[in-house]
Amino acid sequence: MKKEEFDKFYNILAGEEGCNVTDQCCICHSDHRFTKKILRKYFPKEDVNKFIAWCKSKGGYCDCEIIFNVEY
């Protein structure tokens, strides 16, 4: 995934279709369900397992940790 695509993914994940991050809360189920849903919907050519492994290598062990820990 290119930087521009990651930025788009990140914004969707942090938005209403994902963790819905606000100043006061963040929805997370301690898994990658939003990541998988977003990748399948917006990035169908992306290898989901490979992307999640890359995120985990950067501290993204669940959806909210991708938002707060992973930088491209």
Buried (B, 14 or more C-beta within 10 A) or exposed (E): BEEEEBEBBBEBBBEEBBBBBEEEEBEBEEEBEBBBBBBEEEBEEBEBEEBBEBBBEEEBBBBBBBBBBBEE
